[in-house]
Amino acid sequence: MKRNKLDLLIFILLVGIGVFFVSTKKSRPQNITSKKITITASFYPLAFLAKRIGDEYVDVINLTPAGAEPHDFEPTTKDMATIEKSSLLIMNGMGVEMYEKKLNEQLAGSSVKIVLAGKEFAIQDIVKDGTKRKDPHVWVDPVLYGKMAQKIAGEMGKLDTAHASEYKKNANQLVEELNSLDRSYKQELASCTLHKIVTAHTAFGYLAHRYGFEQIGISGISPEEEPSPKELKLITDFVKKEGVNHILLEELAPRVWGETVAAETGAQVLVLNPLEGITPDEEKDGVNYISIQKKNIESLKIALQCK
Ligand SMILES: [Zn+2]
């Protein structure tokens, strides 16, 4: 009996050692493949997508600093070095990044893969001073933003095939949240008295088209474009004539022209966020694309006088 017990003990010990070796052997390749991929995004909504989709497998750098807005941002030499160390550079395209062409030239022949996440979805025209161009603000529409998410997930999956299914799963989860946001927009803006809004810059064309209203931007496609006195007069007259009671301004862009229109017409100022960047305080408080959109729905409900 004693002999049998000893045999059993040795047997258990050997099995234990075997399991230990097999498990150490198995864990080795995981350590090798666990290197994160570095992604640089040109501004906030693209960085948010990359982070949500890539989660633990990526390091995401946002080129536009928190509190700045992307239309007038230019990368520094230090930023260039950061981009060159990335596997993927995500830009929106269609002119948001004034430096797109320059970067394309500088990165030609490098190993950095460039993806223009918004380009193929930017189908609406915008006309200013008789010149027609494509409106780049696709990310403001939650449905189009979902399509951008799936495009980015596909590109990340090509770059890091080992985690392609995770990227797809994360993108699908985000799309579900965006679909829920889309339903809220439809519900909350279903019955409104007004169908026109006055905004700081013309960033809401896709949103307006999807939910059935019209935007009149005080500035043009970029919030830094100063309106002429004639344009300001036209907007002031429009506000009075159409019974618009609210001017929808931004936190990261100049407010002076909008405040002038508000002062001249007696309209109130509200915030409508074009989701182009977040302030350092917002970042600290965990504000993100989804929570900003929920606030935007509230502002639009007031401005459009919805029930
Ligand atoms: Zn913009």
Boltz pocket constraint, residues with backbone or C-beta under 6 A from the ligand:
constraints:
  - pocket:
      binder: B
      contacts: [[A, 71], [A, 137], [A, 201], [A, 202], [A, 203], [A, 221], [A, 222], [A, 223], [A, 274], [A, 276]]
      max_distance: 6.0
